[in-house]
Amino acid sequence: MIEIREESGHSLFIEMSFQGTLLSTGTAFVVHTTKGPHLITNRHNVTGRHQETGEALSSTLGIPDSITITHHQKNAVGSFVKKTQPLLIDNQNVWVEHPTLKDGADFVAIKLSDVSGVDTVPIKISKEPTKARLAPSDVVSVIGFPFSLKASGGFAVWSSGFIASEPEINYNNLPVLLIDCRSRQGQSGSPVFLYRTSGSVQMRNGSAVMFTEPYSEFIGIYSGRIHKDSDIGMVWKSIAIRELISFIENPASWQTQITTTFTSTNIPLITPRPIW
């Protein structure tokens, strides 16, 4: 019997096109909400524009109007099925942005319009920070499709990197941490995991827990390198994605809610924060 890590199944290959012409490829994953399954990926993947400069990413200068997702076929591990859906309806974007950061956040959610015959393999995103205590130099896994490369069929490629900034401090006053990883085009939108096959994991409550089986926690979504000549890349934290999901499920609650996710001052250094 072939053993496949669940994390390998979370990452989905996506293709962005304009009027049937392929413009770019990337990575995405699915989350389940009370409003139905949603695809999470980078905003720049669906806009076709650089997140900071607004310049077109495709050499054709085309802007995508549809997205094709390579899903897992239901009840058929190792088989895949493609589903295409529009990115614009009546000239309006179909994606949902973070309720407070809006277009300043390089991740969006798209409600899946057709999941017939599909196994979505969703990522469960906790409302709390990671249980494990993250620190600079910790190894993390970026699971996606560099240069459209697939491990086999539609399965993603694992890239390893290291946390390169203090996880409790927000990079550039955004819910972002930095990693040092040799990522490449096509990995934008990849889920990032703390993954250990076994051994000891330091927890936030100060304990060290021994595991004889794999230990995995979702950290966030990878959005690309800070500079083309650097291997330092950005990961939007899981708690910010959780806020987007909460907004989708109950948008009215965000009219008066004040988020504190992005405050980088008055953070206790080194001392772990208990979450239980």
C-alpha positions in Angstrom: 0.0 0.0 0.0 1.4 3.4 -1.0 1.5 5.9 1.8 0.9 9.5 0.9 1.2 12.4 3.3 -2.0 14.4 3.8 0.1 17.6 3.4 0.9 16.5 -0.2 -2.8 16.3 -0.9 -3.6 19.8 0.3 -1.6 21.7 -2.4 -3.5 22.1 -5.7 -2.0 23.1 -9.0 -3.7 26.2 -10.5 -3.6 27.8 -14.0 -4.7 31.3 -14.7 -5.8 32.2 -18.3 -7.2 35.0 -20.4 -9.8 33.9 -23.0 -8.3 30.4 -22.9 -4.7 31.5 -23.2 -2.5 30.3 -20.3 -0.9 33.2 -18.5 0.6 31.7 -15.4 0.6 28.8 -12.9 0.6 28.7 -9.2 -0.5 26.9 -6.0 -3.6 26.9 -3.9 -5.4 25.0 -1.2 -8.9 24.5 0.0 -10.6 25.5 3.3 -14.1 24.6 4.4 -16.4 27.3 5.6 -20.0 27.5 6.7 -20.6 29.1 3.3 -19.0 26.2 1.4 -15.5 25.2 0.3 -13.2 28.1 -0.7 -9.9 28.1 -2.6 -7.1 30.1 -0.9 -4.3 31.4 -3.0 -2.2 34.6 -3.5 -3.9 37.7 -4.7 -1.3 38.3 -7.3 -2.1 34.9 -8.9 -5.6 36.0 -9.7 -5.0 39.6 -10.5 -2.1 38.8 -12.7 -0.3 41.9 -11.3 2.6 42.4 -9.1 1.3 42.9 -5.5 3.3 46.0 -4.9 3.9 47.7 -8.2 0.6 46.7 -10.0 2.6 45.8 -13.1 1.3 42.9 -15.3 3.1 39.6 -14.5 2.6 38.0 -17.8 4.9 38.9 -20.8 1.6 39.1 -22.8 0.4 41.8 -20.4 -2.8 39.8 -20.2 -4.9 39.8 -17.0 -6.5 36.4 -16.1 -10.3 36.0 -16.4 -10.5 32.3 -15.4 -8.7 29.8 -13.1 -8.3 26.1 -13.6 -7.8 23.9 -10.5 -6.4 20.4 -10.6 -8.4 18.7 -7.9 -8.1 15.2 -6.5 -10.7 12.9 -8.0 -13.2 11.6 -5.4 -12.5 8.1 -4.1 -9.5 7.7 -6.5 -6.2 8.5 -4.8 -3.7 9.5 -7.5 -6.3 10.5 -10.0 -7.0 14.1 -10.8 -9.8 16.2 -12.4 -9.6 19.8 -13.7 -12.3 22.3 -12.9 -12.4 25.8 -14.5 -14.3 28.8 -13.1 -14.4 32.5 -13.9 -12.4 35.1 -11.9 -14.8 37.8 -13.1 -18.6 37.9 -13.2 -20.2 41.0 -14.7 -16.8 42.6 -14.6 -16.6 42.1 -10.8 -13.9 40.1 -9.0 -15.2 36.8 -7.6 -12.6 36.6 -4.8 -12.9 37.8 -1.2 -10.2 39.9 0.4 -9.2 40.3 4.0 -11.8 42.5 5.8 -9.3 45.1 7.0 -6.2 44.7 4.9 -8.2 44.3 1.7 -6.0 44.6 -1.4 -3.0 45.1 0.9 -3.0 41.4 1.8 -1.5 39.0 -0.8 -4.0 36.2 -0.3 -7.7 35.8 -1.2 -10.5 33.3 -1.1 -12.6 32.1 -4.0 -15.8 30.1 -3.5 -15.6 26.8 -5.4 -18.5 26.7 -7.9 -18.2 23.0 -8.8 -16.9 20.3 -6.6 -18.8 17.4 -8.1 -16.6 14.3 -8.2 -13.9 16.1 -6.2 -12.1 15.3 -2.9 -11.2 18.8 -1.6 -8.7 17.6 1.0 -9.1 20.9 3.0 -6.7 22.4 5.5 -8.2 22.9 8.9 -7.0 26.4 10.1 -7.2 26.9 13.9 -8.5 30.0 15.5 -5.5 30.0 17.7 -1.7 30.4 17.0 0.3 27.3 16.4 0.6 24.9 19.4 4.3 24.4 18.6 6.7 27.2 19.6 8.1 28.6 16.4 11.6 30.2 16.4 14.1 31.5 13.9 16.0 28.7 12.2 13.2 26.2 12.6 12.7 24.1 9.5 9.5 24.6 7.5 8.1 23.0 4.4 6.7 24.9 1.4 4.5 22.5 -0.6 3.8 23.7 -4.2 4.6 23.6 -7.9 7.9 25.4 -8.8 8.0 26.0 -12.5 4.8 24.0 -12.8 6.7 20.9 -11.7 4.7 18.0 -10.2 6.1 15.1 -8.2 3.7 12.7 -9.9 0.3 13.2 -11.5 -1.0 16.3 -9.6 1.0 15.9 -6.4 3.1 18.9 -5.2 6.8 19.2 -4.5 8.2 19.8 -1.0 10.8 22.5 -0.5 12.5 23.0 2.8 13.5 26.3 4.3 14.1 28.0 7.6 12.2 30.6 9.6 14.2 33.8 9.1 12.4 36.3 11.4 11.0 36.3 14.9 7.6 34.6 14.3 5.8 36.8 16.9 6.9 40.0 15.2 5.1 41.1 12.0 7.3 41.9 9.0 6.6 45.4 7.6 3.7 45.8 10.0 1.8 43.0 8.3 0.8 39.5 9.5 3.9 38.1 7.7 6.9 36.1 8.8 10.0 35.6 6.7 11.6 32.3 5.6 14.8 31.4 3.9 13.9 29.0 1.2 15.0 28.5 -2.4 11.5 28.9 -3.8 10.7 29.7 -7.4 7.9 30.8 -9.7 4.8 28.6 -9.3 5.1 28.2 -5.6 3.1 31.4 -4.9 0.1 30.3 -2.9 1.8 27.2 -1.3 0.7 26.2 2.2 3.6 26.3 4.6 3.9 23.7 7.4 5.9 22.9 10.4 6.4 19.2 9.7 8.4 16.7 11.7 8.4 13.0 10.9 9.0 12.2 14.6 10.9 13.3 17.6 10.6 16.2 20.1 8.6 19.3 19.4 8.9 22.4 21.7 5.4 23.6 22.6 4.2 27.1 23.4 3.4 26.2 27.0 7.0 25.4 27.6 6.8 21.6 27.4 8.7 19.4 25.0 6.5 16.6 23.5 7.9 13.4 22.0 6.1 12.1 18.9 6.5 8.7 17.3 4.4 9.7 14.3 4.5 12.8 12.1 3.7 16.1 13.7 2.3 18.8 11.4 0.9 22.4 11.8 -0.2 24.8 9.2 1.8 28.1 9.5 0.5 30.2 6.6 0.6 30.8 2.9 3.7 31.6 0.9 3.6 34.6 -1.4 7.0 35.0 -2.9 10.5 36.4 -2.4 11.1 39.9 -1.2 13.6 40.4 -4.0 14.4 38.4 -7.2 18.1 38.1 -6.0 17.2 36.9 -2.5 15.9 33.6 -1.1 14.1 35.4 1.7 10.4 34.9 1.2 7.1 36.0 2.8 4.6 33.8 4.6 1.2 35.3 5.5 0.4 34.0 8.9 -2.4 31.4 9.5 -4.2 33.7 11.9 -4.8 36.3 9.2 -6.2 33.6 6.9 -8.5 32.5 9.8 -9.7 36.1 10.0 -10.6 36.0 6.3 -12.6 32.8 6.8 -14.4 34.4 9.8 -15.3 37.3 7.6 -16.7 35.0 4.9 -18.8 33.2 7.5 -20.0 36.3 9.3 -19.3 39.6 7.5 -21.5 41.6 9.7 -19.4 40.9 12.8 -16.5 42.8 11.1 -18.4 46.1 11.0 -17.5 46.7 14.6 -14.8 44.2 15.3 -11.3 45.5 15.9 -8.5 43.2 15.0 -5.2 43.1 16.9 -3.4 40.6 14.6 -1.2 43.2 13.1 0.1 45.0 16.2 3.9 44.4 16.5 4.5 46.4 19.6 4.4 45.3 23.2 5.1 41.7 22.2 6.8 39.7 24.9 10.1 38.4 23.5 11.1 34.8 23.9 8.5 34.1 26.6 6.0 31.6 25.1 2.3 32.4 25.2 0.1 29.6 26.5 -2.9 28.9 24.3 -4.7 26.4 26.5 
